[in-house]
Amino acid sequence: MATFYDQIGANRRNSVLLAVAVVLILGVLGAAIGFAVTGVLEAALLGAGLAVTVGLSASLISYFAGDSLVLTVSGAKEVTGQDHPQLLNVVREIALAANVPMPRVYLIDDTAPNAFATGRDPAHASVAITIGLLQKLDREELQGVMAHELSHVRNYDIRFSLMVGVMVGSIALLADFFLRFSFWGGGRRSRRDSDTGSSGLGIVIFIVAIVLAILAPIVSRLVQMAVSRQREFLADVSGVELTRNPYGLARALAKISLDTEPLEVANRATQHLYFENPIKAATGSSRSLFSTHPAAIDRINRLRELSGLPPVASAEAVLGGPPRAG
């Protein structure tokens, strides 16, 4: 049976490997474009270096203001004083268990149950919870969700996901630029070299660069979604490590995934941040490669595996399953 630490270690390794894959895709695309445009090996090396540098720089610049933008777009209002004492108490106790500073707590005026964490590091973190989450979950289930979100904070998942996301966007922009450049005649230099007796290698590399420019955004997007799913699994396991109660988190997953009310403030740019995908719940038997979250039933069954329980076929089975802890 897999332990907490086995799953945590495996997910961290997989996430790092996937992030490295995004960097390599960006570098290879930059190198291919550099050589295809100039026909010079040094330009290929320069193209790779520039592509990776620009991608990393954009990531570093954007993450400083990203949390404020997400909270504003989501219509989140900060909770202060004793407006919601149970919520603040739960967040405080989970923060203590996670050994992270108390995050700022925000409330979203939406009755669909969901939550997300944001911020560049534990010292600058925030958690946002919908009104629906407070209304539809009991205290144990709320603890499970908060433990999941603060695990994202403790594991630096928000920073990690944002940097990978911006680099994926850089790949798409670079590929689009090169394809437009080629369409408007940017490949004429290589064709002239071929006409004057130069090796046909330039033409081959140019064609390869065009193929890469078409495929790289798709492949990098797939990698980004795989990173996101790995981090969700990791946050689930880390959350159970904090609460020592997999049942509360499993029931929260079941309730939220079965809730059909749409989260109106969510959009495709922010969907990956939420506890459960607010755009399209991943509860089907078919798992999409482009999904930002693992299927809820897969997450539930991983939690059951940690408890030595057999898997279930549906989220509904969890709500009538094991007794509540304590």
KABEL-V201156 format. One record per residue. SS is DSSP state (hx for helix, st for strand, lp for the rest). D_CENTER is the distance of its C-alpha to the mean C-alpha in Angstrom with 1 decimal. Layout:
ss d_center
SS D_CENTER
SS D_CENTER
This chain:
ss d_center
lp 27.1
lp 23.8
lp 23.6
hx 20.9
hx 21.1
hx 21.1
hx 17.8
hx 16.2
hx 17.8
hx 16.8
hx 13.1
hx 13.2
hx 15.4
hx 13.3
hx 10.2
hx 12.7
hx 14.5
hx 11.7
hx 11.1
hx 14.9
hx 15.1
hx 13.4
hx 15.9
hx 18.7
hx 18.1
hx 18.3
hx 21.4
hx 23.1
hx 22.7
hx 24.2
hx 27.0
hx 27.9
hx 28.2
hx 30.2
hx 32.6
hx 32.9
hx 33.8
hx 36.3
lp 37.3
lp 37.2
hx 35.5
hx 35.0
hx 33.2
hx 30.7
hx 30.0
hx 29.8
hx 27.5
hx 25.0
hx 25.3
hx 25.0
hx 21.9
hx 20.0
hx 21.6
hx 20.7
hx 17.1
hx 16.8
hx 19.1
hx 17.2
hx 14.0
hx 16.4
hx 18.2
hx 15.4
hx 13.7
hx 17.1
hx 17.4
hx 13.9
hx 14.2
hx 17.6
hx 16.7
hx 14.0
hx 16.6
hx 19.4
hx 17.9
lp 17.2
lp 20.8
st 20.2
st 23.4
st 23.8
lp 25.6
lp 28.6
lp 31.6
lp 32.3
lp 30.8
lp 28.7
hx 30.1
hx 28.5
hx 25.0
hx 25.7
hx 27.4
hx 24.6
hx 22.0
hx 24.7
hx 25.5
hx 21.9
hx 21.6
hx 24.9
hx 23.8
hx 20.7
lp 22.9
lp 20.9
lp 22.5
lp 22.7
lp 19.9
st 21.0
st 20.8
st 20.5
st 21.5
st 20.6
lp 23.7
lp 22.4
lp 23.7
lp 20.7
lp 19.3
lp 15.7
st 14.2
st 11.4
st 11.5
st 11.5
st 13.5
lp 13.9
lp 15.5
hx 17.2
hx 20.3
hx 18.6
st 16.3
st 16.5
st 15.8
st 16.4
st 18.1
st 19.7
hx 23.4
hx 22.9
hx 21.1
hx 24.1
hx 26.5
hx 25.3
lp 24.2
lp 26.7
hx 26.5
hx 25.3
hx 22.5
hx 21.5
hx 21.6
hx 19.2
hx 16.6
hx 17.3
hx 17.2
hx 13.7
hx 12.5
hx 14.8
hx 13.5
hx 10.2
hx 12.7
hx 14.9
lp 12.6
lp 11.4
hx 7.7
hx 7.6
hx 9.7
hx 8.1
hx 4.7
hx 7.4
hx 9.9
hx 8.3
hx 7.7
hx 11.3
hx 12.7
hx 11.7
hx 13.5
hx 16.3
hx 16.8
hx 17.3
hx 19.6
hx 21.6
hx 22.1
hx 23.2
hx 25.6
hx 27.1
hx 27.7
hx 29.4
hx 31.3
hx 32.5
hx 33.5
hx 35.7
hx 37.5
hx 35.6
lp 36.6
hx 40.3
hx 40.6
hx 39.7
hx 42.1
hx 44.9
hx 44.5
hx 44.8
hx 48.0
lp 49.6
lp 49.4
lp 46.1
lp 44.2
lp 42.1
hx 39.1
hx 38.0
hx 37.9
hx 36.0
hx 33.3
hx 33.1
hx 32.5
hx 29.9
hx 28.1
hx 28.2
hx 26.8
hx 24.0
hx 23.3
hx 23.0
hx 20.9
hx 18.6
hx 16.4
hx 16.1
hx 15.5
hx 12.9
hx 11.0
hx 11.5
hx 10.3
hx 7.0
hx 6.6
hx 8.2
hx 6.2
hx 3.3
hx 6.8
hx 8.4
hx 6.8
hx 7.7
hx 11.0
hx 11.5
hx 11.3
hx 13.7
hx 16.0
hx 16.0
hx 16.7
hx 19.6
hx 20.8
hx 21.2
hx 23.0
lp 24.7
lp 24.5
hx 22.2
hx 24.2
hx 23.0
hx 19.3
hx 20.3
hx 22.4
hx 19.9
hx 17.5
hx 20.6
hx 21.8
hx 18.6
hx 18.0
hx 21.7
lp 21.9
lp 22.5
lp 22.6
lp 20.3
lp 18.3
lp 20.0
lp 18.2
lp 14.7
lp 14.0
lp 11.9
lp 10.7
lp 9.6
hx 8.9
hx 5.1
hx 6.5
st 9.2
lp 10.7
lp 11.5
lp 10.8
lp 13.5
lp 14.3
lp 15.0
lp 15.1
lp 14.3
lp 17.7
lp 19.7
lp 21.2
lp 19.7
lp 16.1
lp 14.7
lp 13.2
lp 11.4
lp 10.0
lp 6.4
lp 8.0
lp 10.9
lp 14.2
hx 15.4
hx 18.6
hx 16.9
hx 15.3
hx 18.8
hx 20.7
hx 18.9
hx 19.9
hx 23.3
hx 23.6
hx 23.3
lp 26.2
lp 28.2
lp 28.2
lp 28.3
lp 25.5
lp 25.9
lp 25.8
lp 24.6
lp 22.9
hx 26.3
hx 27.8
hx 25.8
hx 27.3
lp 30.7
lp 29.8
lp 30.3
lp 32.0
lp 30.4
lp 30.4
lp 33.0
